Amino acid sequence: MVHWIEVGQIVNGRLFRPTSKADRALKRRLSPDAIYQLVKHRLALTGLPEGFASPQGLRSGFMTQAALDGAPIQAAMRLSQHRSMAQEQKYYDNVDIAENPASDLSG
C-alpha cells in the first residue's frame, strides 16, 4: 500500500485509481464497474467463486471490523466515504458488546 501511494504520488483524494497506459496513477476515481471487475478478477485468481465477495461486502466488512476494533464511527466513515450515520450505525449496533473493545472503557 505504501509503495502504491509513493509510486502514484498520491497526497490526497482517492487511494484506488485507474492507471494510464504509461502506468501512472490518474486523478479520477475507479468506476463502480471497474471495482467490481477487479474483485471478480482477484477472486478468479484465488479459485474462489465469483459470488464469494463483492465491493459492497468488502466495504460493509470494513465497517464491521472498525466497530469490532472500537474505531470511532466518524473516523471509519471518513475512510469508507459512507454518508449516512443512520446506515452506518447499524454496523456498530450489530457488533456483540462482549467482543467490542470499547466495552473495556466502561470499567
C-alpha positions, -999 to +999 in steps of 0.1 A: +000+000+000+028+024+009+046+016-023+014+024-043+010+057-026+046+066-032+048+055-068+014+070-076+024+103-058-009+102-040-011+130-015-049+134-013-081+121-029-089+086-038-065+058-029-076+034-056-074+050-090-071+038-126-037+039-142-027+054-176-011+034-204+022+047-190+014+031-156+008+064-138-020+068-113-047+091-126-065+116-105-100+103-111-117+075-092-123+040-103-158+034-117-181+011-098-178-014-127-140-013-126-140-021-089-164-050-095-142-063-123-111-061-100-128-080-072-141-106-098-106-110-113-089-114-079-115-140-068-109-159-100-071-159-094-077-174-059-101-200-072-130-187-052-164-184-068-175-151-082-202-145-056-178-151-027-172-114-022-184-081-036-173-045-034-202-037-011-195-067+010-159-056+014-170-021+023-195-033+049-169-058+062-146-028+068-172-010+088-180-042+109-143-047+116-139-010+125-167-014+150-151-046+165-118-027+168-135+001+187-128+027+160-149+059+162-177+057+137-169+091+123-133+080+116-145+048+098-170+068+078-143+092+066-123+063+053-152+044+038-169+076+025-202+065+038-226+094+042-255+082+063-248+080+100-281+061+105-270+034+080-235+030+094-247+029+129-263-005+120-228-020+116-219-007+151-251-018+166-247-053+152-213-059+169-217-081+200-209-059+231-187-086+246-165-086+215-163-048+214-130-034+229-149-002+238-167-022+265-134-022+284-138+015+288-169+012+310-149-002+339 
